[in-house]
Amino acid sequence: MKVYLDNSATTPMDPEVFEAMKPYFMENFGNPSSIHSHGRQARSTIEKCRKQIADLLNTSPAEIFFTSGGTEADNTAICSSIESLGVKTVITSRLEHHAVLHTLEYLAKEKKVDLKFVDVDSDGQIDMNHLDSLLQNTPSFVSLMHANNEIGNLNDIKAIGELVTSNNGYFHSDTVQAMGKYVHDLSEIKADFIVGAAHKIYGPKGCGFLYINHETKIEPFIHGGAQERNMRGGTENVAGIVGLAKALEISYRDMDVNRKHISSLKERMIVGIKDKVQGATFNGLSGHMNESLYSVINVGLPATDENDMLLFNLDIKGVSASGGSACASGSNIGSHVLTALGVDPDRGAIRFSFSKYTKPEEVDYAVDALAELMN
């Protein structure tokens, strides 16, 4: 049996999304910046998609900008804010995705920002009192994700946004892992920047979006053209944008059904691992059904000499999983998230993540495969 349980890295494309995209490869192929009919048709399609996404997020189409994905959107929000808004203090956590952390570390190294880290406890929960104290000193740029890609912890971005705004700061949230799994009503979230990526919600790779609050004015990150209302140079990926909009539409349409199905899979795996894998624990809050992203579980395993080969051996058994963030795959460096939580580096750690296509028998097979390797 071949079992794919690495959906936090990327999801398979929904057939409805693929069908929606197909005409924009071979038929409606115009450059949306061209003024002829082929170009106008492409431009009209992009603007319809922009409005569709804005309606789903309860915001204005003028606040949605298309990018090549989550990493570019994060970089745009961070780098352009530092250049345009005059902010010198940046607050984040050590649990953020590398698209955020590495960008901020670079800016700190170049002495463009004073980088501060909010405290988190051993479960990965943000210390809101510490965040409040950090915000007291000077207007700051705060970057805290909605759902952690490795351990599934959920941050209360509504409360964080309120706190940051009350202290005259700017709030950016990487919502890539949570987008399409939860309702994001941007009329109720005090955020300056929100990020999404199509391939995390059964859409195509290479396309994402950045929400920029209309009251927050920044300069472009990528120059070279007037596309995206002068905010992002480069010809728009029309087929990708169509896929992104369709994927988000389907995610909202089927959200309740998908959440029920995927939550049942996570609960099934938690029960199975507790029953069959000796010494297993759950990192962060991933083992708590109501306090973490319902599509992710991060399993801590007893220290053995075989832990370095665990993912490889699971792969041999036909199970695709991850040791942490897929964007760090191929690196010999351990998970920065688990390091920040103080997890024993000798213990093994595997992230399993589920999709709407995952079957209960696939979860059972993965649990049995893990048990065979560990017991």
N, C-alpha and C positions, 0 to 999 in steps of 0.2 A: 504494500500500500504506500502511495505517495501522499504525504500530508503537509500542507502549507500552513504554518502557524507563525508567520512573520508579517502580519498585515499592518503593523505599525511602521514597517519599512516601506511597504507599498502594497496596494490592493490590486486584485485583478480588475480589469475593466468591465463595467456593466454592459451587457449587449445593447441596451437602450442608448447608452452613451456612444458606443461605437457606431450605431446606425445613424445617430444624429450628426456625427462628425464626418461620415463618409463623403457626402456631397462637396465638402469644403477642401477635399484633396484633389479631386479630378474635374469637378464641374464648376463650382463657385470659387474659383481660385484667385480672383482679383486681389490686387494690393489695395488695402483700405485707404491708403493715402492718395491713390489715383482719382482723378476727377471724372473719368469716363464711367460708363454704366457698370462695367465689371467691378471697378473700384467702389462705386457707390453702393453696390449690392453688398460687398464685403463690409463696408463701413456701417451700413444699416444693420447688418447681422451683429456686429460687435456691440452697437449701442443697444440693441434689443437684449443681448446677453447681460450687458452692464445693468440695465434696468431690472432684469429678472433677478440678478444677484442682490441688487440694492433692495428690491421689494422683500426678498426672503429675510434680509438682515434688518429690515425696517429702517432704512436710511436713504439718502439721496444718491442717484446714479453719479452725480458729480463728485462723490466721495470715494468711488471705487476705481482703482487703477490696476491694470493687468500687468503681470510680471512673468518671469520665467519660472517662478516657483516660490516656495517659502523662504529660501535662503536669500534670494535677491530682495524680496520684500522686507525681510528683517534688516538687511544691510542698508536699504534705502531709508527706512524709518530711523535707524540709529545714526548713520553717517550724515544724512542730510539734516537731521535735527541738530547734531553737534555743530555743523557748519552754519546753519541758518538761524537757530534760536538763541545762540550765545550761552547755552547751558554748559557748565563746566563740571558739574557733579552728576555722576550716573550711579544708580542703585540697581542691583540685580541680586540673584542668588547663585550659588555654586551648582545648582541643579539644572540650569538652563541648557537648552540645546546649543551645540557648538556654533551654530549660525549666529547666535547671540553672544555667547561667551568669548569666542575667538575674536569677533569683531571688537568687542569692548576691551579685551586685553590688548589688542593691537593699538587701539586709540589711547589707552592708558600708557602704553610703552612709548608712544609718540608724544606723550604729555599733553594730549588734547583734552583729556578728561581726568577727573579724580574719581577712581572707581571704588565703590563701597559695596560690601556684600551684607545682605540682611541675614540674620541668624535663622537657622532651621534646626528642628529637633531631630532625634534619631530616626523618626518616622518620615522626615522630609517636610514637616509642617512649618510654614513660615511664621515667624514670630512677629505678629502685627504690631506689638508694642515697640519692638526694636525698629521696625520700619517707620513707625510714627516718629521715633526719636531721630532717626537719620534724616527725615524730611524737615525737621525743625530748623536746620542750619541755613540752608540756601535753596532756592528753586532748583529742582532736580529733574532729571530724566529717569524714569523708573521702567525697567523691562522685566516683567514677570509673566511666565507662560500660564495658560489656562490649565492644560493637562500635561503632565510630565510624560515624555515619550518612552522612558525606561521603566519607571515604577508606577505610573498611572495616577500619581497624586493630583488632586484637583485643588486649584487655588480659587478663592472667592474673588473673581476679577471685578465683580460689582462693588464689593466692599473696598478692594484695593483702589479702584478708580475713584471712589468717593474720598478716600483718605489722601490720595495724591492730589486731586483737584483742590481739596480744602487747604492744601499747603502750596498752592500755586505751582505745582509741578506738571510734568508731561508724562503720560502713561502709554506705554507700548506693551502689547501682549501678543506673543506667538501662540495663536490658537489653532495651529495646524492639526494637532492630534484630536482636538475637541470639535473642530468644525464639522458640521453635518451629523454629529452625534448628540449635540445639545442645541437648543434654540439660542441663538445669539441675537438679542434685540438691542441694536445699537442705540436706540433712543433711550434705553434704560442703563446702558453701561457708559460710564464717563471715561472713555478711552480716546486717545488721540490717534492711535494706530492699532489696527487689527490685521492679522495675517492668515491667509488660507492657501492650500495647495491641492490641486485637482487629484493627484495620484493617491492621496490618502482617503479619498471618498469615491473610489471606483471610477475615477476619471483618468485622463492621460498624464503621463509624466511631462515635465517641461512647461507647465502653465500654473500660475497662481494669481493671487490678487493681494493688493494692499488697500485697506481702508484708511483714509486720511480725513480726520475731522475737518470740516470746512473752516473752522476757526483757527486751525493750525496751519501756518504757511511755511513751507519748506521749499528749497531749491531742488532740482533733479539730482539724482545719483548717477544715472547713465545719460550722457549727452550724445548728441549726434542727429537729432531730429525733433520734429514738433509733435510726435505721436503722444497719445495719452494726455492730451491737452498740455503739451510741453513738459510733462512730468517724467517721461520715460522714452528716451530715444530708441529707435529700432522698430522695424516692421512688426506689427502685431501678429501673433500666432492665431489666425482666425479659427482654424479647426480645433486647436487646443482650447480657445476661449469658449467655443460652442460646447466642447466636452465638459469643461469646468462648470458652465452654467447648468447643463443638463444633469450632471452628477450631483450638484448641490440641490437642484429641484427634486430629484429622486430621493436624496437623503432626507429632505424635509418631509416629503410626501410619505415615506415609509419609516419615519423615525421611530415611532412607537413599536411597530412590528419588529424592526431590526433590533431595537434595544432589548425587547423581551427575549428574542431568540439568542442574541449574543450574550446577554447576562446569564441565561441558563447554561450556556457553554462554559462560561467562566466559573460559575458555581459548581458545575459538574467536575471541572478540572481540579478545583480547590479540594473538593471532597475526595476525589480519586487520589490526589497526591498525598493528602493527609493519611489516607488509608493504606497506600501501597509503597510510598517512598520514605524510608526511614531517615529521620533527622532533617527532613525538609522544613524550611520556614518560608515566609513570604516577605520580600523586601519592601520597604516603604509601607504604604497603605494598600498595596495591590491585593492583599488577601482579604480586605474588608470590602464587601460588596457595595455598600452604600456610601463609601467614602473615597472611592477611586474610580478611574475611568473603567467602564464596564467591559472594554475590549482588551485589556492588558492585565497580565499577571507576571510578576517577577519572582522566580523561585530561587531561594537560597538553599545551597546543598552542602553537606559536610565536606570538610577538606580531605581530599584524596590526591594521590599522584596522577590520577587519570582526569582530573578536572580540565586540564589544558586541552584534552582531546574530546571533551564531552560533546561539543557541538558537532565536531567531525563525526563522532560515532553515532550521534543521533541522525545525522545526514545519511550515513550508511544504511541506517534502518528506515530511511525514507521520510524522516521528519525534518522539516525546515523550520528553524527557530533562530533566535539571536541571543548574543551575550550582552546586549545593551542597545545602544543607538546604532542603527544600520549605517549611518553616515560615518561611523568610526570603524566600520568593518575593514579588516586587513591591517589594522593597527595592533601592535603588541601592547599598547597601553591599556590598562584596565579601565573600567567604567569610572568616569569622573563623578557621576551621580552617587554610586555606591561608596566611593572613597569619601565623598562629602558627608555621607551618613555614618561613616565610621565602621562600615562593614568589614569584617576580617577578610583581607585580600586572598587568604588561602582557601576560603570557601568558594564553591562554584556558584555561578549565577546564570540563569537562563530566563530570557523574556519570551513568553508565548503570547501571541496576539491574534485575535479572532476576527472573522469577517461574517457578513451575512450569508456567505456561501459555505462556511464551515459546518460540518456535520457532527452530530454527537459521537458517532462511531470513530471519527477521526480523532476526537479528543481522547476517547478511551484508548485508542491505539498508541497515541503519543504518551499517555500516562504509563501504559504497560512497557513501552520502549524505554522510558526513563527509569522505571523501576528495575528493569533487567540490567541496566548499566550501573545502577547505584547500589543495589542490594547484594 
